[in-house]
Amino acid sequence: MAEINPVLLKELRQRFRTGKTAWLLALYLLVIGAFVLGFMYLSWRGSPGIFQPDRSRSLFIMLSVTQLVLLGFVVPGLTAGVISGERERQTLNVLLTTRLTPRQIVWSKLVSSCAFVVLLVTATLPLYSIVFMYGGIAPGQVLGVFGFYLVTIFLFGCIGVACSSFFKRTGVSTVTAYGLAFALAAGTGFLAVFLHEMNRLQARGGISPETWHPAFLAWVVEFLQDINPVFVLMQILLGENGIPTGVNFGLPGWAVYTLVYLAAGVLLQHWSARLLLPGKRRWRNP
C-alpha cells in the first residue's frame, strides 16, 4: 500500500477539522445564496410574488459569474501563505530536512488548499438545482462551468503558491497574488478590448496601417480573449449544450484556456519547487 504524503495528510486534517472551515463554508454559501434570492426578488417586479421561470437562464449566468468573482478572492487568499507561513513560523527549514522533496511539498500545499475550494464549489450545487427546477439550462452547461472552475482554481492556486514561495512575508505574497489574479481576469480583458478598438480604427483609416499589423493584432485579441476567465465563462454560458461558440487557432476557446492554464500552473509549481532548493534560495526576494 502506497504511503500517503504526510504533509498532504496533515494539511487536509488541519484544513477540514477546524471550526474556521465550517464558518467559511457557511459564509461562502450565505453570500452566493443572498445574490440568488436577491435576483429572484428583483424578478418579482413584473409579476409580484411570482418568480418568472423564463429568467432562469439569467439566474444561471448571474450565479456562475458571482461564483467566479468569489473564487478570485478565495483561492489566492488561501494559497498565498502556505509557504511563507511556514517560513514565518520558522518551520520551513525543518520541513526541508525531511525525506519529502520540494516538489512534493509545494504540490501537497496546493492540493490541500484547492481541495477545500472544490468543497466550496461543490456545496453550491443545491443552488443550481433552483435553475434546473425551472428548466432552460442544459446539463452540459453546468458540467462545462464546473470544469471551467476546476481549471481556474488550479492556476489561481499555483499563482498563490508561487508568490508564497518567492516572498518571505505573507502580506506581500497575498497582495501580489491578488494583483496577478486581477491582472489575469481584468487586465487581459481590458487589453483585448483596447486592441480590438485599435484594430477597428485602423480598418476605418483612423490609424496609419503601418502602426499595427491587422492579422497579428487580431491574433493577439483572440488569444487574450481565450485566456480571460470572464470571456471564456461567457462563451460557455452562451454556447449551446455547454459548448462555447467560436473556434480560435484550430481549437475552441475553452480548449485554449485549459491548455494554457494547465501549462502555466505546472510551470509555476516547478518554479516554486526550485525556489525551495537550498542552492536556489538566493533568487528569492529578501
Sine and cosine of phi, psi and omega as CSV:
sin_phi,cos_phi,sin_psi,cos_psi,sin_omega,cos_omega
0.00,0.00,0.76,-0.65,-0.04,-1.00
-0.94,0.34,0.64,-0.76,-0.01,-1.00
-0.99,0.16,0.73,-0.68,0.00,-1.00
-0.96,0.27,0.65,-0.76,0.05,-1.00
-0.82,0.57,0.87,-0.49,-0.07,-1.00
-0.90,0.44,-0.56,0.83,0.03,-1.00
-0.92,0.40,-0.68,0.74,0.03,-1.00
-0.89,0.45,-0.70,0.72,0.01,-1.00
-0.88,0.47,-0.68,0.73,0.01,-1.00
-0.91,0.41,-0.67,0.74,-0.01,-1.00
-0.92,0.40,-0.64,0.77,0.01,-1.00
-0.91,0.42,-0.69,0.72,0.02,-1.00
-0.90,0.44,-0.68,0.73,-0.02,-1.00
-0.93,0.37,-0.55,0.84,-0.05,-1.00
-0.97,0.24,-0.61,0.79,-0.16,-0.99
-0.98,-0.18,-0.19,0.98,-0.09,-1.00
-0.97,-0.26,0.16,0.99,0.00,-1.00
-0.98,-0.18,0.41,-0.91,0.03,-1.00
-0.92,0.39,-0.43,0.90,0.03,-1.00
-0.88,0.47,-0.54,0.84,0.00,-1.00
-0.89,0.45,-0.72,0.70,-0.01,-1.00
-0.90,0.44,-0.65,0.76,0.01,-1.00
-0.92,0.40,-0.65,0.76,0.01,-1.00
-0.92,0.40,-0.63,0.77,0.05,-1.00
-0.90,0.44,-0.69,0.73,0.02,-1.00
-0.90,0.43,-0.66,0.75,0.01,-1.00
-0.91,0.42,-0.66,0.75,0.00,-1.00
-0.88,0.48,-0.73,0.68,0.00,-1.00
-0.93,0.37,-0.56,0.83,0.02,-1.00
-0.90,0.43,-0.67,0.74,-0.01,-1.00
-0.91,0.41,-0.74,0.67,0.00,-1.00
-0.92,0.40,-0.66,0.75,0.03,-1.00
-0.89,0.46,-0.59,0.81,0.03,-1.00
-0.90,0.43,-0.64,0.77,0.06,-1.00
-0.90,0.44,-0.67,0.74,-0.01,-1.00
-0.90,0.43,-0.75,0.66,0.00,-1.00
-0.91,0.42,-0.60,0.80,0.05,-1.00
-0.90,0.43,-0.65,0.76,0.04,-1.00
-0.90,0.43,-0.68,0.74,0.01,-1.00
-0.91,0.41,-0.60,0.80,0.02,-1.00
-0.91,0.41,-0.68,0.74,0.02,-1.00
-0.92,0.40,-0.42,0.91,0.02,-1.00
-0.97,0.25,-0.15,0.99,0.02,-1.00
-0.98,0.22,-0.17,0.99,-0.10,-1.00
-0.87,0.49,-0.60,0.80,0.03,-1.00
-0.95,0.32,-0.65,0.76,0.02,-1.00
-0.75,-0.66,1.00,-0.09,-0.10,-1.00
-0.82,0.57,0.77,-0.64,0.05,-1.00
0.99,0.14,0.01,1.00,-0.05,-1.00
-0.75,-0.66,0.79,-0.61,0.09,-1.00
-0.99,0.14,0.76,-0.65,-0.05,-1.00
-0.99,0.17,0.89,-0.46,-0.04,-1.00
-0.87,0.49,-0.46,0.89,-0.02,-1.00
-0.95,0.32,-0.12,0.99,0.05,-1.00
-1.00,-0.03,0.11,0.99,-0.06,-1.00
-0.90,0.44,-0.57,0.82,0.03,-1.00
-0.91,0.43,-0.66,0.75,0.06,-1.00
-0.91,0.42,-0.59,0.81,0.06,-1.00
-0.90,0.43,-0.65,0.76,0.02,-1.00
-0.90,0.44,-0.68,0.73,0.02,-1.00
-0.91,0.42,-0.70,0.71,0.00,-1.00
-0.89,0.46,-0.67,0.74,-0.01,-1.00
-0.90,0.43,-0.66,0.75,-0.02,-1.00
-0.93,0.37,-0.67,0.74,0.01,-1.00
-0.92,0.39,-0.65,0.76,0.03,-1.00
-0.87,0.49,-0.68,0.73,0.00,-1.00
-0.92,0.40,-0.59,0.81,0.05,-1.00
-0.89,0.45,-0.68,0.74,0.02,-1.00
-0.89,0.46,-0.68,0.73,0.01,-1.00
-0.91,0.41,-0.62,0.79,0.05,-1.00
-0.89,0.45,-0.58,0.82,0.04,-1.00
-0.90,0.43,-0.42,0.91,0.06,-1.00
-1.00,0.00,-0.58,0.81,-0.13,-0.99
-0.98,0.19,-0.74,0.67,-0.14,-0.99
-0.89,0.45,-0.78,0.63,0.03,-1.00
-0.88,0.48,-0.58,0.81,0.00,-1.00
-0.92,0.40,-0.54,0.84,0.00,-1.00
-0.98,0.21,-0.51,0.86,-0.12,-0.99
-0.98,-0.19,-0.27,0.96,-0.10,-0.99
-0.95,0.31,-0.17,0.99,-0.01,-1.00
-0.85,-0.52,0.24,0.97,-0.09,-1.00
-0.94,0.33,-0.58,0.82,0.02,-1.00
-0.99,-0.13,-0.71,0.71,0.00,-1.00
-0.90,0.44,-0.52,0.86,0.07,-1.00
-0.90,0.43,-0.64,0.77,0.08,-1.00
-0.89,0.45,-0.62,0.78,0.00,-1.00
-0.92,0.39,-0.66,0.75,0.00,-1.00
-0.93,0.37,-0.54,0.84,0.05,-1.00
-0.99,0.12,0.01,1.00,0.02,-1.00
0.87,0.50,0.60,0.80,0.05,-1.00
-0.92,-0.39,-0.05,1.00,-0.03,-1.00
-0.93,0.38,-0.69,0.72,0.01,-1.00
-0.89,0.46,-0.60,0.80,0.06,-1.00
-0.91,0.42,-0.64,0.77,0.00,-1.00
-0.91,0.41,-0.56,0.83,-0.01,-1.00
-0.97,0.26,-0.29,0.96,0.03,-1.00
-0.99,0.10,-0.10,0.99,0.03,-1.00
-0.98,0.20,0.01,-1.00,-0.01,-1.00
-0.97,0.25,-0.18,0.98,0.00,-1.00
-0.95,0.32,0.65,-0.76,0.07,-1.00
-0.99,0.13,0.36,-0.93,0.07,-1.00
-0.83,0.56,-0.56,0.83,0.03,-1.00
-0.89,0.45,-0.68,0.74,0.02,-1.00
-0.91,0.41,-0.57,0.82,-0.01,-1.00
-0.92,0.40,-0.76,0.65,-0.06,-1.00
-0.93,0.37,-0.60,0.80,0.03,-1.00
-0.93,0.36,-0.58,0.82,0.05,-1.00
-0.90,0.43,-0.68,0.73,0.04,-1.00
-0.89,0.46,-0.67,0.74,-0.01,-1.00
-0.92,0.40,-0.73,0.68,-0.06,-1.00
-0.89,0.45,-0.68,0.74,-0.02,-1.00
-0.90,0.43,-0.65,0.76,0.01,-1.00
-0.94,0.33,-0.70,0.71,-0.01,-1.00
-0.93,0.37,-0.51,0.86,0.04,-1.00
-0.88,0.47,-0.62,0.78,0.03,-1.00
-0.93,0.38,-0.63,0.78,0.02,-1.00
-0.91,0.40,-0.62,0.78,0.07,-1.00
-0.88,0.48,-0.60,0.80,0.08,-1.00
-0.88,0.48,-0.66,0.75,0.04,-1.00
-0.88,0.48,-0.70,0.72,-0.01,-1.00
-0.92,0.40,-0.68,0.74,-0.01,-1.00
-0.90,0.44,-0.55,0.83,-0.02,-1.00
-0.92,0.39,-0.27,0.96,0.01,-1.00
-1.00,0.05,-0.01,1.00,0.00,-1.00
-0.83,0.55,-0.65,0.76,0.05,-1.00
-0.85,0.53,-0.51,0.86,0.05,-1.00
-0.92,0.38,-0.58,0.82,0.05,-1.00
-0.94,0.34,-0.36,0.93,0.04,-1.00
-0.91,0.42,-0.41,0.91,0.07,-1.00
-0.89,0.46,-0.64,0.77,0.02,-1.00
-0.92,0.40,-0.70,0.72,0.00,-1.00
-0.90,0.43,-0.48,0.88,-0.03,-1.00
-0.90,0.44,-0.55,0.83,0.00,-1.00
-0.99,-0.11,-0.23,0.97,0.04,-1.00
0.98,0.17,-0.08,-1.00,0.01,-1.00
1.00,-0.05,-0.06,1.00,-0.02,-1.00
-0.82,-0.57,0.76,-0.65,0.02,-1.00
-0.99,0.16,0.60,-0.80,0.05,-1.00
-0.85,0.53,-0.52,0.85,0.02,-1.00
-0.89,0.46,-0.51,0.86,0.03,-1.00
-0.93,0.36,-0.65,0.76,0.03,-1.00
-0.91,0.42,-0.69,0.73,0.04,-1.00
-0.89,0.45,-0.65,0.76,0.03,-1.00
-0.89,0.45,-0.65,0.76,0.01,-1.00
-0.91,0.41,-0.68,0.73,-0.02,-1.00
-0.94,0.34,-0.57,0.82,0.12,-0.99
-0.90,0.44,-0.63,0.77,0.07,-1.00
-0.88,0.48,-0.66,0.75,0.03,-1.00
-0.88,0.48,-0.66,0.75,-0.02,-1.00
-0.89,0.46,-0.69,0.73,0.01,-1.00
-0.91,0.41,-0.66,0.75,0.01,-1.00
-0.91,0.41,-0.67,0.74,0.04,-1.00
-0.87,0.49,-0.64,0.77,-0.03,-1.00
-0.88,0.48,-0.76,0.65,-0.04,-1.00
-0.94,0.34,-0.68,0.73,0.02,-1.00
-0.87,0.48,-0.61,0.79,0.06,-1.00
-0.92,0.40,-0.65,0.76,0.03,-1.00
-0.90,0.43,-0.59,0.81,0.05,-1.00
-0.89,0.45,-0.69,0.72,0.02,-1.00
-0.89,0.45,-0.68,0.74,0.01,-1.00
-0.91,0.41,-0.65,0.76,0.01,-1.00
-0.89,0.45,-0.69,0.72,0.04,-1.00
-0.90,0.43,-0.62,0.79,0.01,-1.00
-0.92,0.39,-0.53,0.85,0.03,-1.00
-0.97,0.22,-0.51,0.86,-0.08,-1.00
-0.99,0.13,-0.66,0.75,-0.07,-1.00
-0.99,-0.13,0.53,-0.85,-0.01,-1.00
-0.99,0.17,-0.56,0.83,-0.08,-1.00
-0.98,-0.18,0.66,-0.75,-0.03,-1.00
-0.92,0.40,-0.58,0.81,-0.01,-1.00
-0.88,0.48,-0.72,0.69,0.03,-1.00
-0.91,0.42,-0.65,0.76,0.02,-1.00
-0.89,0.46,-0.67,0.74,-0.03,-1.00
-0.92,0.40,-0.71,0.70,0.00,-1.00
-0.88,0.48,-0.68,0.73,0.01,-1.00
-0.90,0.43,-0.67,0.75,0.00,-1.00
-0.89,0.46,-0.68,0.73,0.05,-1.00
-0.90,0.43,-0.63,0.78,0.02,-1.00
-0.90,0.44,-0.68,0.73,0.01,-1.00
-0.92,0.38,-0.64,0.77,0.03,-1.00
-0.91,0.42,-0.64,0.77,0.04,-1.00
-0.92,0.39,-0.66,0.75,0.02,-1.00
-0.89,0.46,-0.60,0.80,0.00,-1.00
-0.95,0.31,-0.63,0.78,-0.07,-1.00
-0.99,0.12,-0.67,0.74,-0.06,-1.00
-0.97,-0.24,-0.64,0.77,-0.05,-1.00
-0.88,0.47,-0.70,0.71,0.02,-1.00
-0.91,0.42,-0.56,0.83,0.03,-1.00
-0.92,0.38,-0.73,0.68,0.02,-1.00
-0.89,0.46,-0.65,0.76,0.00,-1.00
-0.92,0.40,-0.62,0.78,0.03,-1.00
-0.90,0.44,-0.67,0.74,0.02,-1.00
-0.91,0.41,-0.66,0.75,0.00,-1.00
-0.89,0.46,-0.74,0.68,0.00,-1.00
-0.92,0.40,-0.55,0.84,0.06,-1.00
-0.90,0.44,-0.66,0.75,0.05,-1.00
-0.92,0.40,-0.61,0.79,0.06,-1.00
-0.88,0.47,-0.67,0.74,0.02,-1.00
-0.91,0.41,-0.62,0.79,0.01,-1.00
-0.93,0.38,-0.67,0.75,0.04,-1.00
-0.91,0.41,-0.60,0.80,0.03,-1.00
-0.91,0.41,-0.61,0.79,0.02,-1.00
-0.92,0.40,-0.50,0.86,0.02,-1.00
-1.00,0.08,-0.06,1.00,0.00,-1.00
1.00,0.01,0.14,0.99,0.01,-1.00
-0.96,0.26,-0.34,0.94,0.01,-1.00
-0.78,-0.63,0.56,-0.83,0.00,-1.00
-0.85,0.53,0.71,-0.70,0.00,-1.00
-0.86,0.52,-0.43,0.90,-0.02,-1.00
-0.97,0.22,-0.20,0.98,-0.06,-1.00
-0.92,0.39,-0.73,0.68,-0.03,-1.00
-0.74,-0.67,0.61,-0.79,0.11,-0.99
-0.99,0.12,0.88,-0.47,-0.11,-0.99
-0.84,0.55,-0.69,0.72,-0.04,-1.00
-0.91,0.42,-0.69,0.72,0.00,-1.00
-0.92,0.40,-0.64,0.77,0.00,-1.00
-0.90,0.43,-0.66,0.75,0.04,-1.00
-0.90,0.43,-0.60,0.80,0.02,-1.00
-0.90,0.43,-0.67,0.74,0.00,-1.00
-0.91,0.42,-0.68,0.74,0.00,-1.00
-0.88,0.47,-0.70,0.72,0.02,-1.00
-0.89,0.45,-0.66,0.75,-0.01,-1.00
-0.92,0.40,-0.68,0.73,0.03,-1.00
-0.88,0.47,-0.62,0.79,0.05,-1.00
-0.92,0.39,-0.60,0.80,-0.04,-1.00
-0.96,0.29,-0.34,0.94,0.02,-1.00
-0.96,-0.28,0.07,1.00,0.02,-1.00
-1.00,-0.01,0.83,-0.55,-0.06,-1.00
-0.86,0.51,-0.63,0.78,-0.05,-1.00
-0.93,0.38,-0.70,0.71,0.01,-1.00
-0.88,0.48,-0.72,0.70,-0.04,-1.00
-0.92,0.39,-0.64,0.77,0.03,-1.00
-0.88,0.47,-0.67,0.75,0.02,-1.00
-0.92,0.39,-0.55,0.83,0.09,-1.00
-0.89,0.46,-0.65,0.76,0.02,-1.00
-0.93,0.37,-0.68,0.74,-0.06,-1.00
-0.93,0.36,-0.57,0.82,-0.04,-1.00
-1.00,-0.06,-0.13,0.99,0.03,-1.00
-0.97,0.23,0.16,-0.99,-0.01,-1.00
-1.00,-0.05,0.79,-0.61,0.03,-1.00
0.85,0.53,0.52,0.85,0.06,-1.00
0.99,0.15,0.05,1.00,0.00,-1.00
-0.99,-0.14,0.91,-0.42,-0.04,-1.00
-0.88,0.48,0.54,-0.84,0.05,-1.00
-0.99,0.14,0.46,-0.89,0.05,-1.00
1.00,0.00,0.63,-0.78,0.03,-1.00
-0.77,-0.64,0.81,-0.59,-0.01,-1.00
-0.82,-0.57,0.65,-0.76,0.03,-1.00
0.85,0.52,0.46,0.89,-0.03,-1.00
0.98,0.18,0.00,1.00,0.00,-1.00
-0.77,-0.63,0.51,-0.86,0.12,-0.99
-0.91,0.42,0.35,-0.94,-0.06,-1.00
-0.85,0.53,-0.64,0.77,-0.02,-1.00
-0.92,0.40,-0.51,0.86,0.01,-1.00
-0.94,0.34,-0.68,0.73,0.06,-1.00
-0.88,0.47,-0.68,0.73,0.02,-1.00
-0.86,0.50,-0.72,0.69,-0.03,-1.00
-0.91,0.42,-0.73,0.69,-0.03,-1.00
-0.89,0.45,-0.70,0.71,-0.03,-1.00
-0.92,0.40,-0.69,0.72,-0.05,-1.00
-0.93,0.36,-0.65,0.76,0.02,-1.00
-0.91,0.41,-0.68,0.73,0.01,-1.00
-0.90,0.43,-0.69,0.72,0.02,-1.00
-0.90,0.44,-0.65,0.76,0.01,-1.00
-0.90,0.44,-0.68,0.73,0.02,-1.00
-0.90,0.44,-0.67,0.75,0.02,-1.00
-0.90,0.43,-0.64,0.76,0.03,-1.00
-0.91,0.41,-0.61,0.79,0.04,-1.00
-0.92,0.39,-0.63,0.78,0.05,-1.00
-0.89,0.45,-0.67,0.74,0.03,-1.00
-0.91,0.42,-0.65,0.76,0.03,-1.00
-0.88,0.47,-0.66,0.75,0.02,-1.00
-0.91,0.42,-0.62,0.78,0.02,-1.00
-0.91,0.41,-0.53,0.85,0.02,-1.00
-0.92,0.39,-0.39,0.92,0.01,-1.00
-1.00,0.06,-0.18,0.98,0.04,-1.00
-0.92,0.39,0.66,-0.75,-0.04,-1.00
-0.83,0.56,-0.62,0.79,-0.03,-1.00
-0.98,0.22,-0.17,0.99,-0.05,-1.00
-0.95,-0.32,-0.02,1.00,-0.09,-1.00
-0.91,0.40,-0.37,0.93,0.01,-1.00
-0.92,0.40,-0.25,0.97,0.01,-1.00
-0.97,0.25,-0.31,0.95,-0.10,-1.00
-0.96,0.26,0.39,-0.92,0.05,-1.00
-0.93,0.36,0.78,-0.62,-0.04,-1.00
-0.92,0.39,0.00,0.00,0.00,0.00
